[in-house]
Amino acid sequence: MATYFNVYIEESTRRALAILRPLMIVNLFQIPLPMIAAAALWVYADYTGLFAPSNIAHGAHLGGIIVGVAFGILVRRMISE
């Protein structure tokens, strides 16, 4: 059974949840998606944003993605032991 989650969460927390609960359903712009698909879209958007001039720190978001994934993997290993 899918869990629905419809609140704003921080970047690294979102990535950790993508590792811990990849099939959890989230609403991305009112479209329900599995967490792993929403995370992949967010990574793509931040990566493509690196090459477009804007006032958004896409590099910092990608850094948060790396930290969130690393944390999610660490927690998943701790839970499985």
PyMOL Python script that loads the backbone (N, CA, C, O; Angstrom):
from pymol import cmd

cmd.read_pdbstr("""\
ATOM      1  N   MET A   1       0.848  -1.176   0.000  1.00  0.00           N
ATOM      2  CA  MET A   1       0.000   0.000   0.000  1.00  0.00           C
ATOM      3  C   MET A   1       0.894   1.239   0.000  1.00  0.00           C
ATOM      4  O   MET A   1       1.876   1.304   0.740  1.00  0.00           O
ATOM      5  N   ALA A   2       0.557   2.195  -0.812  1.00  0.00           N
ATOM      6  CA  ALA A   2       1.347   3.412  -0.932  1.00  0.00           C
ATOM      7  C   ALA A   2       1.010   4.387   0.184  1.00  0.00           C
ATOM      8  O   ALA A   2      -0.126   4.452   0.652  1.00  0.00           O
ATOM      9  N   THR A   3       2.008   5.135   0.596  1.00  0.00           N
ATOM     10  CA  THR A   3       1.822   6.191   1.582  1.00  0.00           C
ATOM     11  C   THR A   3       1.828   7.522   0.845  1.00  0.00           C
ATOM     12  O   THR A   3       2.708   7.773   0.022  1.00  0.00           O
ATOM     13  N   TYR A   4       0.852   8.378   1.135  1.00  0.00           N
ATOM     14  CA  TYR A   4       0.787   9.679   0.483  1.00  0.00           C
ATOM     15  C   TYR A   4       1.432  10.736   1.365  1.00  0.00           C
ATOM     16  O   TYR A   4       1.216  10.757   2.577  1.00  0.00           O
ATOM     17  N   PHE A   5       2.213  11.603   0.764  1.00  0.00           N
ATOM     18  CA  PHE A   5       2.977  12.603   1.484  1.00  0.00           C
ATOM     19  C   PHE A   5       2.862  13.890   0.702  1.00  0.00           C
ATOM     20  O   PHE A   5       3.328  13.951  -0.436  1.00  0.00           O
ATOM     21  N   ASN A   6       2.260  14.920   1.268  1.00  0.00           N
ATOM     22  CA  ASN A   6       1.957  16.125   0.507  1.00  0.00           C
ATOM     23  C   ASN A   6       2.411  17.384   1.237  1.00  0.00           C
ATOM     24  O   ASN A   6       1.661  18.358   1.291  1.00  0.00           O
ATOM     25  N   VAL A   7       3.610  17.392   1.798  1.00  0.00           N
ATOM     26  CA  VAL A   7       4.137  18.588   2.437  1.00  0.00           C
ATOM     27  C   VAL A   7       5.524  18.873   1.896  1.00  0.00           C
ATOM     28  O   VAL A   7       6.170  17.993   1.327  1.00  0.00           O
ATOM     29  N   TYR A   8       5.976  20.097   2.072  1.00  0.00           N
ATOM     30  CA  TYR A   8       7.305  20.486   1.617  1.00  0.00           C
ATOM     31  C   TYR A   8       8.357  19.900   2.558  1.00  0.00           C
ATOM     32  O   TYR A   8       8.233  20.013   3.778  1.00  0.00           O
ATOM     33  N   ILE A   9       9.379  19.282   1.999  1.00  0.00           N
ATOM     34  CA  ILE A   9      10.481  18.768   2.800  1.00  0.00           C
ATOM     35  C   ILE A   9      11.792  19.249   2.206  1.00  0.00           C
ATOM     36  O   ILE A   9      11.863  19.571   1.020  1.00  0.00           O
ATOM     37  N   GLU A  10      12.817  19.296   3.022  1.00  0.00           N
ATOM     38  CA  GLU A  10      14.117  19.794   2.586  1.00  0.00           C
ATOM     39  C   GLU A  10      14.737  18.883   1.535  1.00  0.00           C
ATOM     40  O   GLU A  10      14.371  17.714   1.414  1.00  0.00           O
ATOM     41  N   GLU A  11      15.680  19.436   0.776  1.00  0.00           N
ATOM     42  CA  GLU A  11      16.309  18.723  -0.339  1.00  0.00           C
ATOM     43  C   GLU A  11      16.975  17.419   0.090  1.00  0.00           C
ATOM     44  O   GLU A  11      16.716  16.370  -0.500  1.00  0.00           O
ATOM     45  N   SER A  12      17.827  17.474   1.110  1.00  0.00           N
ATOM     46  CA  SER A  12      18.536  16.259   1.507  1.00  0.00           C
ATOM     47  C   SER A  12      17.581  15.236   2.116  1.00  0.00           C
ATOM     48  O   SER A  12      17.781  14.033   1.950  1.00  0.00           O
ATOM     49  N   THR A  13      16.544  15.699   2.819  1.00  0.00           N
ATOM     50  CA  THR A  13      15.558  14.785   3.383  1.00  0.00           C
ATOM     51  C   THR A  13      14.774  14.100   2.273  1.00  0.00           C
ATOM     52  O   THR A  13      14.467  12.911   2.368  1.00  0.00           O
ATOM     53  N   ARG A  14      14.454  14.838   1.235  1.00  0.00           N
ATOM     54  CA  ARG A  14      13.732  14.278   0.099  1.00  0.00           C
ATOM     55  C   ARG A  14      14.547  13.161  -0.549  1.00  0.00           C
ATOM     56  O   ARG A  14      13.994  12.124  -0.914  1.00  0.00           O
ATOM     57  N   ARG A  15      15.846  13.363  -0.694  1.00  0.00           N
ATOM     58  CA  ARG A  15      16.702  12.344  -1.314  1.00  0.00           C
ATOM     59  C   ARG A  15      16.862  11.135  -0.407  1.00  0.00           C
ATOM     60  O   ARG A  15      16.886  10.001  -0.884  1.00  0.00           O
ATOM     61  N   ALA A  16      16.970  11.366   0.899  1.00  0.00           N
ATOM     62  CA  ALA A  16      17.061  10.235   1.826  1.00  0.00           C
ATOM     63  C   ALA A  16      15.778   9.415   1.771  1.00  0.00           C
ATOM     64  O   ALA A  16      15.832   8.186   1.813  1.00  0.00           O
ATOM     65  N   LEU A  17      14.626  10.074   1.680  1.00  0.00           N
ATOM     66  CA  LEU A  17      13.364   9.352   1.559  1.00  0.00           C
ATOM     67  C   LEU A  17      13.281   8.587   0.246  1.00  0.00           C
ATOM     68  O   LEU A  17      12.662   7.524   0.186  1.00  0.00           O
ATOM     69  N   ALA A  18      13.899   9.119  -0.806  1.00  0.00           N
ATOM     70  CA  ALA A  18      13.902   8.410  -2.087  1.00  0.00           C
ATOM     71  C   ALA A  18      14.650   7.088  -1.965  1.00  0.00           C
ATOM     72  O   ALA A  18      14.326   6.123  -2.657  1.00  0.00           O
ATOM     73  N   ILE A  19      15.647   7.039  -1.091  1.00  0.00           N
ATOM     74  CA  ILE A  19      16.388   5.799  -0.870  1.00  0.00           C
ATOM     75  C   ILE A  19      15.632   4.895   0.093  1.00  0.00           C
ATOM     76  O   ILE A  19      15.535   3.689  -0.136  1.00  0.00           O
ATOM     77  N   LEU A  20      15.094   5.465   1.169  1.00  0.00           N
ATOM     78  CA  LEU A  20      14.446   4.655   2.199  1.00  0.00           C
ATOM     79  C   LEU A  20      13.062   4.158   1.779  1.00  0.00           C
ATOM     80  O   LEU A  20      12.697   3.019   2.069  1.00  0.00           O
ATOM     81  N   ARG A  21      12.300   5.002   1.105  1.00  0.00           N
ATOM     82  CA  ARG A  21      10.927   4.640   0.707  1.00  0.00           C
ATOM     83  C   ARG A  21      10.716   5.030  -0.760  1.00  0.00           C
ATOM     84  O   ARG A  21       9.971   5.969  -1.040  1.00  0.00           O
ATOM     85  N   PRO A  22      11.357   4.326  -1.700  1.00  0.00           N
ATOM     86  CA  PRO A  22      11.308   4.753  -3.104  1.00  0.00           C
ATOM     87  C   PRO A  22       9.925   4.679  -3.740  1.00  0.00           C
ATOM     88  O   PRO A  22       9.675   5.367  -4.730  1.00  0.00           O
ATOM     89  N   LEU A  23       9.027   3.870  -3.204  1.00  0.00           N
ATOM     90  CA  LEU A  23       7.697   3.747  -3.807  1.00  0.00           C
ATOM     91  C   LEU A  23       6.642   4.588  -3.107  1.00  0.00           C
ATOM     92  O   LEU A  23       5.465   4.523  -3.461  1.00  0.00           O
ATOM     93  N   MET A  24       7.050   5.382  -2.110  1.00  0.00           N
ATOM     94  CA  MET A  24       6.114   6.275  -1.435  1.00  0.00           C
ATOM     95  C   MET A  24       5.596   7.293  -2.455  1.00  0.00           C
ATOM     96  O   MET A  24       6.378   7.854  -3.222  1.00  0.00           O
ATOM     97  N   ILE A  25       4.313   7.527  -2.466  1.00  0.00           N
ATOM     98  CA  ILE A  25       3.700   8.449  -3.419  1.00  0.00           C
ATOM     99  C   ILE A  25       3.778   9.877  -2.877  1.00  0.00           C
ATOM    100  O   ILE A  25       3.387  10.146  -1.740  1.00  0.00           O
ATOM    101  N   VAL A  26       4.287  10.781  -3.707  1.00  0.00           N
ATOM    102  CA  VAL A  26       4.346  12.198  -3.363  1.00  0.00           C
ATOM    103  C   VAL A  26       3.662  12.990  -4.477  1.00  0.00           C
ATOM    104  O   VAL A  26       3.555  12.518  -5.609  1.00  0.00           O
ATOM    105  N   ASN A  27       3.210  14.176  -4.151  1.00  0.00           N
ATOM    106  CA  ASN A  27       2.602  15.045  -5.149  1.00  0.00           C
ATOM    107  C   ASN A  27       3.626  16.057  -5.609  1.00  0.00           C
ATOM    108  O   ASN A  27       4.050  16.921  -4.841  1.00  0.00           O
ATOM    109  N   LEU A  28       4.020  15.948  -6.859  1.00  0.00           N
ATOM    110  CA  LEU A  28       4.940  16.905  -7.465  1.00  0.00           C
ATOM    111  C   LEU A  28       4.123  17.780  -8.398  1.00  0.00           C
ATOM    112  O   LEU A  28       3.715  17.340  -9.473  1.00  0.00           O
ATOM    113  N   PHE A  29       3.884  19.017  -7.990  1.00  0.00           N
ATOM    114  CA  PHE A  29       3.030  19.940  -8.733  1.00  0.00           C
ATOM    115  C   PHE A  29       1.654  19.312  -8.988  1.00  0.00           C
ATOM    116  O   PHE A  29       1.136  19.358 -10.103  1.00  0.00           O
ATOM    117  N   GLN A  30       1.079  18.731  -7.945  1.00  0.00           N
ATOM    118  CA  GLN A  30      -0.249  18.114  -7.952  1.00  0.00           C
ATOM    119  C   GLN A  30      -0.331  16.851  -8.810  1.00  0.00           C
ATOM    120  O   GLN A  30      -1.429  16.406  -9.146  1.00  0.00           O
ATOM    121  N   ILE A  31       0.810  16.271  -9.167  1.00  0.00           N
ATOM    122  CA  ILE A  31       0.845  15.009  -9.911  1.00  0.00           C
ATOM    123  C   ILE A  31       1.412  13.944  -8.985  1.00  0.00           C
ATOM    124  O   ILE A  31       2.562  14.060  -8.561  1.00  0.00           O
ATOM    125  N   PRO A  32       0.641  12.908  -8.657  1.00  0.00           N
ATOM    126  CA  PRO A  32       1.164  11.864  -7.770  1.00  0.00           C
ATOM    127  C   PRO A  32       2.201  10.995  -8.491  1.00  0.00           C
ATOM    128  O   PRO A  32       1.933  10.436  -9.555  1.00  0.00           O
ATOM    129  N   LEU A  33       3.372  10.898  -7.897  1.00  0.00           N
ATOM    130  CA  LEU A  33       4.474  10.113  -8.461  1.00  0.00           C
ATOM    131  C   LEU A  33       5.137   9.313  -7.353  1.00  0.00           C
ATOM    132  O   LEU A  33       5.086   9.709  -6.189  1.00  0.00           O
ATOM    133  N   PRO A  34       5.768   8.177  -7.705  1.00  0.00           N
ATOM    134  CA  PRO A  34       6.603   7.505  -6.711  1.00  0.00           C
ATOM    135  C   PRO A  34       7.781   8.419  -6.351  1.00  0.00           C
ATOM    136  O   PRO A  34       8.258   9.180  -7.193  1.00  0.00           O
ATOM    137  N   MET A  35       8.239   8.343  -5.120  1.00  0.00           N
ATOM    138  CA  MET A  35       9.310   9.215  -4.647  1.00  0.00           C
ATOM    139  C   MET A  35      10.556   9.132  -5.537  1.00  0.00           C
ATOM    140  O   MET A  35      11.195  10.153  -5.790  1.00  0.00           O
ATOM    141  N   ILE A  36      10.907   7.942  -6.012  1.00  0.00           N
ATOM    142  CA  ILE A  36      12.107   7.789  -6.827  1.00  0.00           C
ATOM    143  C   ILE A  36      11.969   8.528  -8.166  1.00  0.00           C
ATOM    144  O   ILE A  36      12.951   9.076  -8.667  1.00  0.00           O
ATOM    145  N   ALA A  37      10.764   8.549  -8.751  1.00  0.00           N
ATOM    146  CA  ALA A  37      10.549   9.277 -10.002  1.00  0.00           C
ATOM    147  C   ALA A  37      10.613  10.784  -9.767  1.00  0.00           C
ATOM    148  O   ALA A  37      11.194  11.515 -10.569  1.00  0.00           O
ATOM    149  N   ALA A  38      10.014  11.249  -8.666  1.00  0.00           N
ATOM    150  CA  ALA A  38      10.080  12.677  -8.346  1.00  0.00           C
ATOM    151  C   ALA A  38      11.521  13.101  -8.085  1.00  0.00           C
ATOM    152  O   ALA A  38      11.933  14.184  -8.498  1.00  0.00           O
ATOM    153  N   ALA A  39      12.284  12.259  -7.406  1.00  0.00           N
ATOM    154  CA  ALA A  39      13.689  12.573  -7.136  1.00  0.00           C
ATOM    155  C   ALA A  39      14.480  12.644  -8.439  1.00  0.00           C
ATOM    156  O   ALA A  39      15.316  13.532  -8.606  1.00  0.00           O
ATOM    157  N   ALA A  40      14.228  11.723  -9.358  1.00  0.00           N
ATOM    158  CA  ALA A  40      14.928  11.729 -10.640  1.00  0.00           C
ATOM    159  C   ALA A  40      14.610  12.989 -11.436  1.00  0.00           C
ATOM    160  O   ALA A  40      15.500  13.579 -12.048  1.00  0.00           O
ATOM    161  N   LEU A  41      13.351  13.402 -11.429  1.00  0.00           N
ATOM    162  CA  LEU A  41      12.978  14.645 -12.123  1.00  0.00           C
ATOM    163  C   LEU A  41      13.657  15.852 -11.490  1.00  0.00           C
ATOM    164  O   LEU A  41      14.088  16.763 -12.196  1.00  0.00           O
ATOM    165  N   TRP A  42      13.755  15.863 -10.154  1.00  0.00           N
ATOM    166  CA  TRP A  42      14.380  16.984  -9.462  1.00  0.00           C
ATOM    167  C   TRP A  42      15.872  17.054  -9.773  1.00  0.00           C
ATOM    168  O   TRP A  42      16.428  18.136  -9.967  1.00  0.00           O
ATOM    169  N   VAL A  43      16.516  15.879  -9.818  1.00  0.00           N
ATOM    170  CA  VAL A  43      17.946  15.835 -10.175  1.00  0.00           C
ATOM    171  C   VAL A  43      18.146  16.363 -11.592  1.00  0.00           C
ATOM    172  O   VAL A  43      19.053  17.156 -11.843  1.00  0.00           O
ATOM    173  N   TYR A  44      17.302  15.925 -12.508  1.00  0.00           N
ATOM    174  CA  TYR A  44      17.400  16.392 -13.895  1.00  0.00           C
ATOM    175  C   TYR A  44      17.219  17.908 -13.985  1.00  0.00           C
ATOM    176  O   TYR A  44      17.957  18.588 -14.698  1.00  0.00           O
ATOM    177  N   ALA A  45      16.235  18.427 -13.257  1.00  0.00           N
ATOM    178  CA  ALA A  45      15.978  19.870 -13.286  1.00  0.00           C
ATOM    179  C   ALA A  45      17.158  20.651 -12.713  1.00  0.00           C
ATOM    180  O   ALA A  45      17.542  21.681 -13.267  1.00  0.00           O
ATOM    181  N   ASP A  46      17.735  20.174 -11.615  1.00  0.00           N
ATOM    182  CA  ASP A  46      18.873  20.879 -11.038  1.00  0.00           C
ATOM    183  C   ASP A  46      20.110  20.754 -11.923  1.00  0.00           C
ATOM    184  O   ASP A  46      20.877  21.709 -12.046  1.00  0.00           O
ATOM    185  N   TYR A  47      20.311  19.603 -12.534  1.00  0.00           N
ATOM    186  CA  TYR A  47      21.476  19.436 -13.411  1.00  0.00           C
ATOM    187  C   TYR A  47      21.370  20.345 -14.633  1.00  0.00           C
ATOM    188  O   TYR A  47      22.344  21.005 -14.997  1.00  0.00           O
ATOM    189  N   THR A  48      20.202  20.386 -15.266  1.00  0.00           N
ATOM    190  CA  THR A  48      20.048  21.259 -16.430  1.00  0.00           C
ATOM    191  C   THR A  48      20.098  22.728 -16.015  1.00  0.00           C
ATOM    192  O   THR A  48      20.500  23.579 -16.808  1.00  0.00           O
ATOM    193  N   GLY A  49      19.698  23.033 -14.790  1.00  0.00           N
ATOM    194  CA  GLY A  49      19.760  24.404 -14.299  1.00  0.00           C
ATOM    195  C   GLY A  49      21.172  24.919 -14.108  1.00  0.00           C
ATOM    196  O   GLY A  49      21.386  26.130 -14.059  1.00  0.00           O
ATOM    197  N   LEU A  50      22.153  24.008 -13.999  1.00  0.00           N
ATOM    198  CA  LEU A  50      23.546  24.437 -13.885  1.00  0.00           C
ATOM    199  C   LEU A  50      24.002  25.231 -15.102  1.00  0.00           C
ATOM    200  O   LEU A  50      24.882  26.085 -14.998  1.00  0.00           O
ATOM    201  N   PHE A  51      23.401  24.948 -16.258  1.00  0.00           N
ATOM    202  CA  PHE A  51      23.850  25.542 -17.515  1.00  0.00           C
ATOM    203  C   PHE A  51      22.999  26.714 -17.975  1.00  0.00           C
ATOM    204  O   PHE A  51      23.217  27.256 -19.059  1.00  0.00           O
ATOM    205  N   ALA A  52      22.026  27.108 -17.152  1.00  0.00           N
ATOM    206  CA  ALA A  52      21.171  28.248 -17.489  1.00  0.00           C
ATOM    207  C   ALA A  52      21.399  29.351 -16.455  1.00  0.00           C
ATOM    208  O   ALA A  52      21.454  29.069 -15.258  1.00  0.00           O
ATOM    209  N   PRO A  53      21.530  30.591 -16.896  1.00  0.00           N
ATOM    210  CA  PRO A  53      21.728  31.671 -15.928  1.00  0.00           C
ATOM    211  C   PRO A  53      20.466  31.912 -15.094  1.00  0.00           C
ATOM    212  O   PRO A  53      19.390  32.180 -15.629  1.00  0.00           O
ATOM    213  N   SER A  54      20.627  31.809 -13.778  1.00  0.00           N
ATOM    214  CA  SER A  54      19.513  32.078 -12.870  1.00  0.00           C
ATOM    215  C   SER A  54      20.095  32.420 -11.502  1.00  0.00           C
ATOM    216  O   SER A  54      21.303  32.312 -11.291  1.00  0.00           O
ATOM    217  N   ASN A  55      19.249  32.824 -10.594  1.00  0.00           N
ATOM    218  CA  ASN A  55      19.686  33.144  -9.237  1.00  0.00           C
ATOM    219  C   ASN A  55      19.478  31.970  -8.284  1.00  0.00           C
ATOM    220  O   ASN A  55      19.373  32.163  -7.073  1.00  0.00           O
ATOM    221  N   ILE A  56      19.418  30.768  -8.821  1.00  0.00           N
ATOM    222  CA  ILE A  56      19.226  29.563  -8.011  1.00  0.00           C
ATOM    223  C   ILE A  56      20.541  28.817  -7.942  1.00  0.00           C
ATOM    224  O   ILE A  56      21.209  28.625  -8.958  1.00  0.00           O
ATOM    225  N   ALA A  57      20.911  28.398  -6.747  1.00  0.00           N
ATOM    226  CA  ALA A  57      22.170  27.680  -6.547  1.00  0.00           C
ATOM    227  C   ALA A  57      21.958  26.185  -6.834  1.00  0.00           C
ATOM    228  O   ALA A  57      21.849  25.371  -5.917  1.00  0.00           O
ATOM    229  N   HIS A  58      21.904  25.854  -8.112  1.00  0.00           N
ATOM    230  CA  HIS A  58      21.665  24.461  -8.495  1.00  0.00           C
ATOM    231  C   HIS A  58      22.789  23.541  -8.023  1.00  0.00           C
ATOM    232  O   HIS A  58      22.541  22.377  -7.709  1.00  0.00           O
ATOM    233  N   GLY A  59      24.012  24.045  -7.970  1.00  0.00           N
ATOM    234  CA  GLY A  59      25.130  23.249  -7.459  1.00  0.00           C
ATOM    235  C   GLY A  59      24.921  22.872  -6.000  1.00  0.00           C
ATOM    236  O   GLY A  59      25.253  21.760  -5.589  1.00  0.00           O
ATOM    237  N   ALA A  60      24.375  23.788  -5.222  1.00  0.00           N
ATOM    238  CA  ALA A  60      24.080  23.493  -3.817  1.00  0.00           C
ATOM    239  C   ALA A  60      22.971  22.450  -3.704  1.00  0.00           C
ATOM    240  O   ALA A  60      23.016  21.588  -2.826  1.00  0.00           O
ATOM    241  N   HIS A  61      21.984  22.524  -4.583  1.00  0.00           N
ATOM    242  CA  HIS A  61      20.927  21.518  -4.575  1.00  0.00           C
ATOM    243  C   HIS A  61      21.492  20.147  -4.922  1.00  0.00           C
ATOM    244  O   HIS A  61      21.119  19.149  -4.305  1.00  0.00           O
ATOM    245  N   LEU A  62      22.386  20.092  -5.902  1.00  0.00           N
ATOM    246  CA  LEU A  62      23.006  18.811  -6.255  1.00  0.00           C
ATOM    247  C   LEU A  62      23.867  18.295  -5.110  1.00  0.00           C
ATOM    248  O   LEU A  62      23.948  17.086  -4.894  1.00  0.00           O
ATOM    249  N   GLY A  63      24.511  19.200  -4.374  1.00  0.00           N
ATOM    250  CA  GLY A  63      25.251  18.795  -3.177  1.00  0.00           C
ATOM    251  C   GLY A  63      24.323  18.210  -2.126  1.00  0.00           C
ATOM    252  O   GLY A  63      24.664  17.222  -1.476  1.00  0.00           O
ATOM    253  N   GLY A  64      23.156  18.809  -1.956  1.00  0.00           N
ATOM    254  CA  GLY A  64      22.161  18.276  -1.036  1.00  0.00           C
ATOM    255  C   GLY A  64      21.657  16.911  -1.463  1.00  0.00           C
ATOM    256  O   GLY A  64      21.355  16.058  -0.628  1.00  0.00           O
ATOM    257  N   ILE A  65      21.568  16.715  -2.759  1.00  0.00           N
ATOM    258  CA  ILE A  65      21.166  15.413  -3.287  1.00  0.00           C
ATOM    259  C   ILE A  65      22.196  14.356  -2.911  1.00  0.00           C
ATOM    260  O   ILE A  65      21.836  13.267  -2.463  1.00  0.00           O
ATOM    261  N   ILE A  66      23.460  14.670  -3.090  1.00  0.00           N
ATOM    262  CA  ILE A  66      24.528  13.720  -2.759  1.00  0.00           C
ATOM    263  C   ILE A  66      24.516  13.392  -1.272  1.00  0.00           C
ATOM    264  O   ILE A  66      24.626  12.227  -0.891  1.00  0.00           O
ATOM    265  N   VAL A  67      24.384  14.416  -0.430  1.00  0.00           N
ATOM    266  CA  VAL A  67      24.337  14.188   1.019  1.00  0.00           C
ATOM    267  C   VAL A  67      23.102  13.371   1.393  1.00  0.00           C
ATOM    268  O   VAL A  67      23.198  12.454   2.209  1.00  0.00           O
ATOM    269  N   GLY A  68      21.958  13.682   0.818  1.00  0.00           N
ATOM    270  CA  GLY A  68      20.733  12.955   1.125  1.00  0.00           C
ATOM    271  C   GLY A  68      20.799  11.497   0.713  1.00  0.00           C
ATOM    272  O   GLY A  68      20.346  10.621   1.450  1.00  0.00           O
ATOM    273  N   VAL A  69      21.359  11.229  -0.460  1.00  0.00           N
ATOM    274  CA  VAL A  69      21.490   9.844  -0.909  1.00  0.00           C
ATOM    275  C   VAL A  69      22.459   9.086  -0.010  1.00  0.00           C
ATOM    276  O   VAL A  69      22.189   7.948   0.375  1.00  0.00           O
ATOM    277  N   ALA A  70      23.589   9.711   0.328  1.00  0.00           N
ATOM    278  CA  ALA A  70      24.558   9.063   1.216  1.00  0.00           C
ATOM    279  C   ALA A  70      23.936   8.771   2.580  1.00  0.00           C
ATOM    280  O   ALA A  70      24.133   7.690   3.135  1.00  0.00           O
ATOM    281  N   PHE A  71      23.192   9.726   3.116  1.00  0.00           N
ATOM    282  CA  PHE A  71      22.530   9.529   4.407  1.00  0.00           C
ATOM    283  C   PHE A  71      21.484   8.423   4.320  1.00  0.00           C
ATOM    284  O   PHE A  71      21.384   7.591   5.222  1.00  0.00           O
ATOM    285  N   GLY A  72      20.709   8.408   3.246  1.00  0.00           N
ATOM    286  CA  GLY A  72      19.696   7.382   3.061  1.00  0.00           C
ATOM    287  C   GLY A  72      20.300   5.990   2.980  1.00  0.00           C
ATOM    288  O   GLY A  72      19.761   5.043   3.551  1.00  0.00           O
ATOM    289  N   ILE A  73      21.420   5.862   2.273  1.00  0.00           N
ATOM    290  CA  ILE A  73      22.103   4.575   2.180  1.00  0.00           C
ATOM    291  C   ILE A  73      22.623   4.158   3.550  1.00  0.00           C
ATOM    292  O   ILE A  73      22.496   2.994   3.931  1.00  0.00           O
ATOM    293  N   LEU A  74      23.203   5.090   4.291  1.00  0.00           N
ATOM    294  CA  LEU A  74      23.711   4.792   5.628  1.00  0.00           C
ATOM    295  C   LEU A  74      22.589   4.329   6.561  1.00  0.00           C
ATOM    296  O   LEU A  74      22.739   3.330   7.264  1.00  0.00           O
ATOM    297  N   VAL A  75      21.482   5.043   6.568  1.00  0.00           N
ATOM    298  CA  VAL A  75      20.356   4.678   7.431  1.00  0.00           C
ATOM    299  C   VAL A  75      19.764   3.337   7.003  1.00  0.00           C
ATOM    300  O   VAL A  75      19.403   2.519   7.849  1.00  0.00           O
ATOM    301  N   ARG A  76      19.665   3.114   5.710  1.00  0.00           N
ATOM    302  CA  ARG A  76      19.120   1.839   5.228  1.00  0.00           C
ATOM    303  C   ARG A  76      19.986   0.667   5.683  1.00  0.00           C
ATOM    304  O   ARG A  76      19.468  -0.384   6.061  1.00  0.00           O
ATOM    305  N   ARG A  77      21.307   0.849   5.647  1.00  0.00           N
ATOM    306  CA  ARG A  77      22.208  -0.205   6.131  1.00  0.00           C
ATOM    307  C   ARG A  77      22.065  -0.405   7.619  1.00  0.00           C
ATOM    308  O   ARG A  77      22.113  -1.541   8.092  1.00  0.00           O
ATOM    309  N   MET A  78      21.890   0.672   8.378  1.00  0.00           N
ATOM    310  CA  MET A  78      21.736   0.556   9.832  1.00  0.00           C
ATOM    311  C   MET A  78      20.428  -0.135  10.181  1.00  0.00           C
ATOM    312  O   MET A  78      20.388  -0.916  11.131  1.00  0.00           O
ATOM    313  N   ILE A  79      19.376   0.126   9.454  1.00  0.00           N
ATOM    314  CA  ILE A  79      18.082  -0.482   9.713  1.00  0.00           C
ATOM    315  C   ILE A  79      18.113  -1.977   9.392  1.00  0.00           C
ATOM    316  O   ILE A  79      17.525  -2.781  10.115  1.00  0.00           O
ATOM    317  N   SER A  80      18.796  -2.347   8.313  1.00  0.00           N
ATOM    318  CA  SER A  80      18.801  -3.749   7.890  1.00  0.00           C
ATOM    319  C   SER A  80      19.666  -4.642   8.777  1.00  0.00           C
ATOM    320  O   SER A  80      19.529  -5.864   8.727  1.00  0.00           O
ATOM    321  N   GLU A  81      20.548  -4.064   9.582  1.00  0.00           N
ATOM    322  CA  GLU A  81      21.412  -4.875  10.452  1.00  0.00           C
ATOM    323  C   GLU A  81      20.703  -5.332  11.698  1.00  0.00           C
ATOM    324  O   GLU A  81      21.296  -6.022  12.527  1.00  0.00           O
TER     325      GLU A  81
END
""", "prot")
cmd.dss("prot")
cmd.show_as("cartoon", "prot")
cmd.util.cbc("prot")
cmd.orient("prot")
